[in-house]
Amino acid sequence: MFQVYQPSGRFSPLALVLVPVMLVGVVAVAYVYQLGLYWIPFIYINCLLTWGMAMVIGKATEFVVTAGHVRNVVLSLFVFAILVVAGLGAKFGFQYLDARTALQNELANLSQRELGIESDQPLTSEEMVQVREAILADFTFADHIQMRVENGWNIGRGGGGQVSGPFVYLVWVVELGIILFFGGAIALEAARQPYSEKLDRWANSVTNEMALPITNPLMVEKITSAKSVQELLELPIPDNDQSNTIAVYEVHSVPDSPDEDAYLNVDLQTYSQNAKGETEVAHKFLVKLAIITAAQRAQLKENSELMQEALAAYRASLANPPADDTAEEDDDANPA
C-alpha cells in the first residue's frame, strides 16, 4: 500500500508564545461580540455573530498552528479549546461587569425607603454608600446568570418573542455548538495540512493536475483499489467527457521546491442542482495525501496532458463527424 502523510506530532516553541497573544486578541473580539448580542436582539443576526466568533477563534488557532509549525492534532485542538474558553468566558465576564455597572447606577438613584431599609433615624450619606456597596458586593456571577435565565430576553424589538428559563441554557448550548463545529473544523484542518519535515515548511502550494470525468463506477473502483502510487498514476479511461462527477487530482507541495516529495489528493466531486436551481458540489476523497516523488508528479502531469489531448480529440470528432462514405460512393456511381 502506498504511504500517506501523517503529522509528526512536533511543534515549534514559537507556538507557546503565540497562544497568549491570540488569547488577548480573542478576548478583545469577545467584548465586541457581546456588545453585538446586546444591541442587535434578532436571533438570526445573533447566529451570524456567533458564526463570526467561531471564525475568529478558528482562524486564531490556525495562525498558531501555521506560524508555530504545529504538526500535532491534539495540541492544535487543545489550543482551540483554550481560545474557546477564553472567548466565551470573556463574553460572560464582560456581560457580568456590565450588569454590575447597571446595578451600581440603579442603586445610586434609590433612596433608603426604596432600598427597603427601615430605621428610626435616616441613614447618613456615608452609611448609604456602605449599604449600596454591600448590596453590590453580594451580586455574584452566579446571581447574574440566574437573573439572565429568569429574565431571558426578547427576540426582536418591541417585546415580542420572549425566551426565558431553560430555553436560555439551550441557546447557550447552541452557541457553543456553533463555535465548536465551525471553529473546530478550521483548527483541525490546519493541523492536518501536509508538512515537509525535511525542509521544515508547509506544503501549502495546491495545484489541480487533472479533472477526470467519471462515467462509470469501474473508474472509481480502479482508483480506490490502487495498491501503489504507480497504479494511482494509471488514469482510468472515461467513456466520454460528459459527466456530473469529476475526479480532481490535487497536488500539495512546498512552494518553489519541485524536486521534493508532494502529496496527492483525489477528490470525487459530484455536481447537482437544488430546488432553487443553484449548483451544489458534494466532495468525497478517494485518496487523501498520498506521498508522491517529484518523478511521479511529473508522470502524473504527463498522463494528465495525454488524457486531456484524448478528450479534446474526442470532442473534436463529435463537432466534426467524418463524411458519409455511402454518399461518396453514390456520387462516384452517378457522375454528372
C-alpha positions in Angstrom: 0.0 0.0 0.0 1.2 3.5 -0.8 2.3 5.8 2.0 0.1 8.7 3.1 1.1 11.8 5.1 0.8 11.6 8.9 1.5 14.6 11.2 4.8 14.1 13.1 3.5 15.5 16.4 6.2 18.1 16.6 5.8 21.9 17.0 8.0 25.0 17.4 8.4 26.8 20.7 7.1 29.8 19.0 3.6 28.3 19.2 3.8 28.6 23.0 4.4 32.4 22.6 1.7 32.9 20.1 -1.1 31.3 22.3 -1.2 34.1 24.8 -1.0 36.7 22.0 -4.0 35.1 20.3 -5.8 34.8 23.6 -5.6 38.6 24.1 -7.0 39.1 20.6 -9.9 36.7 21.2 -10.8 38.4 24.4 -10.8 41.8 22.7 -13.1 40.4 19.9 -15.3 38.8 22.7 -16.0 42.3 24.0 -17.3 43.4 20.6 -19.2 40.2 20.3 -21.1 40.6 23.5 -21.9 44.2 22.5 -23.3 43.0 19.2 -25.5 40.4 21.0 -26.8 43.1 23.3 -27.6 45.8 20.7 -28.9 43.5 18.0 -31.7 41.4 19.5 -32.5 39.4 16.4 -31.8 35.8 16.8 -30.8 35.1 13.2 -28.3 38.0 13.3 -27.1 36.7 16.7 -26.4 33.3 15.0 -24.3 35.2 12.4 -22.4 37.0 15.1 -21.8 33.6 16.8 -20.6 32.2 13.5 -18.3 35.2 13.2 -16.9 34.5 16.7 -16.3 30.9 15.6 -14.4 32.0 12.6 -12.2 34.3 14.7 -11.3 31.6 17.2 -10.8 29.1 14.4 -8.5 31.5 12.4 -6.6 32.4 15.6 -5.9 28.7 16.2 -5.0 28.3 12.5 -2.5 31.1 12.9 -0.9 29.5 15.9 -0.7 26.2 14.1 0.8 27.6 10.9 3.2 30.2 12.4 4.1 27.8 15.2 4.7 24.9 12.9 2.4 22.7 14.9 2.1 19.2 13.4 0.2 17.8 16.4 -3.5 17.4 16.1 -4.1 17.0 19.9 -2.1 20.1 20.6 -4.0 22.1 17.9 -7.3 21.1 19.4 -6.0 21.9 22.9 -5.1 25.4 21.7 -8.5 25.7 20.1 -10.2 24.7 23.4 -8.2 27.3 25.3 -9.3 30.0 22.9 -12.9 28.9 23.1 -12.9 29.0 26.9 -11.2 32.4 26.8 -13.6 33.8 24.2 -16.8 32.6 25.8 -15.5 33.2 29.3 -14.6 36.8 28.4 -18.1 37.3 26.8 -19.9 36.2 30.0 -17.4 38.2 32.1 -18.0 41.4 30.2 -21.7 40.9 30.5 -21.4 40.4 34.2 -19.3 43.6 34.5 -21.9 45.5 32.5 -24.7 44.1 34.8 -22.7 45.3 37.9 -22.3 48.7 36.4 -26.0 48.9 35.6 -26.9 47.8 39.2 -24.5 50.3 40.7 -26.1 53.1 38.7 -29.6 51.9 39.7 -28.6 51.8 43.4 -27.2 55.3 43.3 -30.7 56.6 42.4 -32.6 54.7 45.1 -33.5 56.2 48.4 -33.3 54.5 51.8 -37.1 53.6 51.7 -36.8 52.3 48.1 -33.9 50.1 49.2 -36.3 48.7 51.9 -34.2 49.9 54.9 -36.2 50.8 58.0 -34.6 52.7 60.8 -35.6 55.2 63.4 -33.2 57.7 62.1 -32.3 58.4 58.4 -29.0 56.9 57.3 -26.2 59.3 56.7 -24.6 59.6 53.2 -21.7 57.6 54.3 -24.0 54.8 55.6 -26.0 54.8 52.4 -22.7 54.4 50.5 -21.8 51.4 52.6 -25.3 49.9 52.1 -25.0 50.3 48.4 -21.5 48.8 48.3 -22.7 45.8 50.4 -25.6 45.1 48.0 -23.2 45.4 45.0 -20.7 43.1 46.7 -23.4 40.5 47.2 -24.2 40.5 43.5 -22.1 37.5 42.3 -21.6 36.0 38.9 -24.0 33.2 39.8 -26.6 35.8 40.6 -26.1 37.4 37.3 -26.5 34.0 35.5 -29.7 33.3 37.5 -31.1 36.7 36.7 -30.4 36.2 33.0 -32.1 32.8 33.0 -35.2 34.2 34.8 -35.5 37.4 32.8 -34.4 35.9 29.4 -34.6 38.3 26.5 -36.8 39.4 23.7 -36.3 38.1 20.2 -36.6 41.4 18.3 -37.6 44.8 19.5 -41.0 45.6 20.8 -41.1 42.9 23.4 -42.2 40.1 21.1 -41.0 36.5 21.3 -39.6 36.5 24.8 -37.5 33.5 25.8 -36.5 32.6 29.4 -35.9 29.8 31.8 -34.4 26.5 30.5 -34.6 27.8 26.9 -31.8 30.3 27.8 -29.5 27.3 28.6 -30.4 25.7 25.3 -29.5 28.9 23.4 -26.1 28.9 25.2 -25.6 25.2 24.2 -26.4 26.1 20.6 -23.9 29.0 20.8 -21.2 26.6 22.0 -22.1 24.1 19.3 -21.8 26.6 16.5 -18.3 27.7 17.8 -17.1 24.1 18.2 -18.4 23.0 14.8 -17.2 25.8 12.6 -14.1 26.9 14.5 -13.1 23.3 15.3 -13.2 22.4 11.6 -10.7 25.2 10.8 -8.4 24.2 13.6 -8.5 20.5 12.7 -7.9 21.1 9.0 -4.9 23.4 9.8 -3.3 20.7 11.9 -3.8 18.1 9.2 -2.2 20.1 6.4 0.9 18.3 5.0 4.3 19.4 6.2 7.8 18.7 4.9 10.0 17.7 7.8 13.0 17.8 5.5 12.5 21.4 4.5 10.7 22.5 7.7 8.0 24.1 5.7 4.3 23.7 5.0 3.3 22.1 1.7 0.6 24.7 1.1 1.0 25.2 -2.6 -2.0 23.4 -4.3 -2.2 22.5 -7.9 -5.1 20.7 -9.7 -3.2 18.5 -12.1 -6.2 16.7 -13.6 -10.0 16.9 -13.7 -11.1 13.4 -14.9 -14.7 12.8 -15.9 -16.1 9.8 -14.1 -18.5 8.0 -16.5 -18.9 4.6 -14.8 -18.4 3.0 -11.3 -15.5 1.0 -12.5 -13.4 4.1 -12.8 -13.9 4.9 -9.1 -13.1 1.2 -8.2 -9.9 1.4 -10.1 -8.8 4.5 -8.1 -9.8 3.2 -4.7 -8.3 -0.3 -5.3 -4.9 1.1 -6.2 -2.2 -0.5 -4.1 0.7 1.7 -5.2 1.3 5.2 -6.4 2.2 3.8 -9.8 -1.3 2.3 -10.0 -2.8 5.7 -9.0 -1.0 7.3 -11.8 -2.5 5.0 -14.4 -5.6 7.0 -15.0 -8.8 5.1 -15.7 -10.3 5.8 -19.2 -13.7 7.5 -19.3 -16.3 6.5 -21.9 -16.9 10.2 -22.8 -16.4 13.6 -21.4 -20.0 14.2 -20.3 -20.4 13.6 -16.6 -21.6 15.5 -13.5 -19.0 13.6 -11.5 -15.3 14.5 -11.7 -12.2 13.2 -10.0 -9.9 16.1 -9.3 -6.2 15.1 -8.8 -4.9 17.7 -6.4 -1.3 18.0 -5.5 0.0 19.7 -2.3 3.7 20.7 -2.5 6.2 23.0 -0.8 6.3 26.3 -2.8 9.3 26.6 -5.1 10.5 23.1 -4.4 9.7 21.0 -7.5 12.3 18.3 -6.6 10.8 17.4 -3.2 8.1 15.0 -2.4 4.5 16.1 -2.8 1.1 14.9 -1.5 -1.8 13.7 -3.8 -5.5 14.0 -3.1 -8.1 12.5 -5.4 -11.3 14.5 -4.7 -14.5 13.0 -6.2 -16.8 16.0 -6.9 -20.4 15.4 -7.8 -22.3 18.4 -9.2 -26.1 18.8 -8.8 -28.8 21.5 -8.7 -31.0 22.1 -5.7 -34.7 23.2 -5.8 -33.6 26.8 -6.3 -31.6 26.0 -9.4 -28.3 26.6 -7.6 -25.3 24.4 -8.3 -24.1 22.3 -5.3 -20.9 20.2 -5.1 -20.5 17.1 -2.9 -16.9 16.1 -2.1 -15.6 12.6 -1.3 -11.9 12.0 -1.1 -10.9 8.7 -2.8 -7.3 9.3 -1.9 -6.0 11.6 0.9 -2.4 12.9 0.9 -0.6 10.0 -0.8 3.1 10.8 -0.8 4.5 11.0 -4.4 8.0 11.8 -5.5 9.0 14.5 -8.0 9.3 11.9 -10.7 5.9 10.5 -10.0 4.4 14.0 -10.0 6.0 14.6 -13.4 4.5 11.4 -14.7 1.0 12.4 -13.4 1.3 15.7 -15.2 2.3 13.9 -18.4 -0.5 11.3 -18.1 -2.9 14.2 -17.4 -1.8 16.0 -20.6 -2.2 12.9 -22.7 -5.7 12.4 -21.2 -6.6 16.0 -22.0 -5.4 15.6 -25.6 -7.5 12.4 -25.9 -10.6 14.2 -24.6 -10.0 17.1 -26.9 -9.8 14.8 -29.9 -13.0 13.1 -28.8 -14.8 16.5 -28.6 -13.4 17.5 -32.0 -14.7 14.2 -33.5 -18.2 15.0 -32.2 -18.1 18.5 -33.6 -16.8 17.4 -37.0 -18.1 13.9 -37.8 -16.5 12.1 -40.7 -18.1 12.3 -44.2 -20.7 9.7 -45.1 -18.8 7.1 -47.2 -22.0 5.7 -48.7 -22.9 9.1 -50.1 -19.5 9.4 -51.7 -19.9 6.0 -53.4 -23.3 7.0 -54.8 -21.7 10.2 -56.3 -19.0 8.1 -57.9 -21.5 5.7 -59.4 -23.6 8.5 -60.9 -21.2 11.1 -62.5 -22.8 14.3 -63.7 
